[in-house]
Amino acid sequence: MEANVKKIVNEQIAETAEEAARLREAVIHAIDDSMDAARKAAKRGRQVAEEMVEDAEHSVRHHPLGTVGMATMGAFAIGAVVGFLLGRKR
């Protein structure tokens, strides 16, 4: 009887070890996939940011007064909103 119990316990240990190995591999693959996706997203984000900077530089070079005017209006709008929010009574 003791031999049967040892055999069953050993089989359970072996099955558990195999399942742990399968889960480990699944986790490793999931992490690798996530890292690849994060790298691709970071690369794409960097490309988009560079394109935005290039567009802004182009706009400033070709329309300097319009660009300064837009920046002034944006700053005024932000200042007006902040002033309104800070000036409200609580």
C-alpha positions, 0 to 999 in steps of 0.5 A, a space after each residue: 500500500 505504501 508503494 502505491 501511495 508513493 507511486 501516486 504522489 510521484 505521478 502527481 509531482 511529475 504532472 505538476 512539474 510538467 504543467 509548471 513547465 508549460 505555464 512557464 513557457 506560456 508566460 515567457 512567450 506572452 512577455 516576449 510578445 508584449 515586449 515586442 509590441 511595446 518596442 513597436 509602439 515606442 518606435 511608432 510613437 517616436 516617428 510620429 513625434 519626429 513628424 510633428 516636430 518637422 511639421 511645426 518647423 515647416 510651419 514656422 519657417 513658411 508662416 512665421 507671423 501666423 505661427 506666432 499669432 496662433 501661439 499667442 492666441 493659444 497662450 491667451 486662451 489657456 491663461 483665460 481658462 486658468 484665470 477663470 478657474 482660479 477666480 471662481 469663488 468656492 
